[in-house]
Amino acid sequence: MKKILTLIVAVAIAMGAMAYDNPKREFRGAWLHVIGQTQWQNKTTAQAKQYIVDQFDKLQRAGCNAVIFQVRPTADAVYKSDLEPWSAWLTGRRGKAPNPEWDPMEFAVSEAHKRGMEFHAWLNPYRVTSSAKEVLPASHQSNKTPERFFRYNGQILFDPAYQENRDFICRVVSDILDRYDVDAIHIDDYFYPYPAPGKAIPDDASYRKFGNGMPRNDWRRHNVDLLIEQMHRTIKEKKPWVRFGVSPFGIWRNRKSDPRGSESSGLQNYDDLYADVLLWAKNGWIDYLAPQLYWNLDTQAAPSRKLVKWWNDNASGVDVYIGQDVKRTMDMPDPQGGKRDELDTKVKLSRQLPNVGGNIWWHGYWVTGNYKGAADQLATKYQNTLALPPVYEGPGKGPRQVGKVSMVSENGDDFLSWPAADRPRRQSADDIVRYVVYEFLPGEKQDLENSQAIVAVTPFNKVRIGKSEKGVTYAVTALDRLNRESAPIFLYVK
């Protein structure tokens, strides 16, 4: 009887492992926003650095492989910039430098890369202020050239109609690319402002100046199209391996507005924010879409169970990563699936759809705070194996193989070691930026597609493996800036 019970338990464990057998390639991101987060203002430089380390450590333990870090919330900078002032969300006052001064983006990029994680620099393109209370200095562009800005619902925003504004936003992007080793430029869902009841966007003057007889709604969409196209061109001319991602509101159009739309009845990107995100995908101006499907699975106006399938079917081949609201996901059961929360269903849906390549968790602080056990579930079940981010198309041929892999012993521990990749003066898409280490037990098939075999994703050329065991085989591959993987080099432990 004991043997039978043992067998039953073993089968159950095996079936559980199969049910949550995670893919080798998956985008597992988390948004870390600065706007509205007053804890940054209350920290010393040393405390702020430790806070970033702590947040990144917790995201890594939860299985995340990318961080989307807000660096420009309101035409300001969470980094050293000659173009825009220090962010008040960082220091408590716009233009006030941290003391002692440091560069949060530089530090965050380094910390993400140390952990084998991607760093996506998150910008809000048009927003200048977040509330009516903020007073901008006389030297601010909105005071020097007020015609290029408008006020709406208590906020100041760049008027998307002006080429000077598009040029300036792209200068900010170009400056970031010149000075920081980011993996992507990421913008969120704020294009023309979200509509406020009874308030019209005050762009009559710019429409008279630039409208050229176009219907106003088409003209507004065209203005945003021009920015997206120019941002794409700026990124690809500067660093063609850097991705351009957009995280739009979760509804493009409702079906009642357009037969191509989704089964929903909420606010629409196309009609209300003047953002034709499907056009951007179709024209190849963006590399990935991260629609914010923050609703519950069966929310009547916007059921994410249906919307995730709609985005899968309508993204014109660009990568789709689903923006998931952690709190709503953990607060609501899924009666259809018989689950106490929606996490299991949402993860499985994302993995069943061919054009969905992963998830981004909103917000990252709910993950790092382990809201209702979300981080525990990610770490032990849904993201309990290491995953490589998806491969992106781009120039070059991919990385070369690593050199000979050796076993070295230090202080009673064994390490795998291999020659470090050269760091050329000029960056290219083929540069080796990370290594992947696989471990295969005696008799195990040496399958590099087996996610459970990955034991490390690291920028370093040395990995601690504890005490090596006879008969184990290790493999080491290299990843380039587009996440292309080299052929493996094997080491058999005799």
Helices and strands as residue ranges (DSSP letters): H 2-19, E 27-32, G 38-40, H 45-61, E 66-72, H 88-91, H 104-114, E 118-123, H 141-144, G 146-148, E 149-152, E 155-158, H 163-179, E 184-187, H 204-210, H 216-238, E 243-246, I 269-273, H 277-282, E 288-289, H 304-314, E 319-325, H 326-331, H 343-352, E 356-362, H 364-368, G 371-373, H 374-377, I 378-382, E 406-410, E 413-417, E 432-440, G 451-453, E 454-458, E 462-466, E 473-480, E 489-492
